[in-house]
């Protein structure tokens, strides 16, 4: 398996685990400010998701990382 495919697989598995953890939280826990500085879990997930999408685009060749 190519490195690119391994990295995409890791990101996919991490996303599934992340979803399980998020689903285990109550709505109040998801929006409670102060988890990290002034960020809530919802804020952190949104921020991390944007960066994960950026990585996936790069790994899938949209940004030329592996071409």
Buried (B, 14 or more C-beta within 10 A) or exposed (E): EEEBEEBBEEBEEEBEEBEEEEEEEEEEEBEEEEBEEEBBBBBEBEEEEEEBEEBBEBBEEEEEEEE
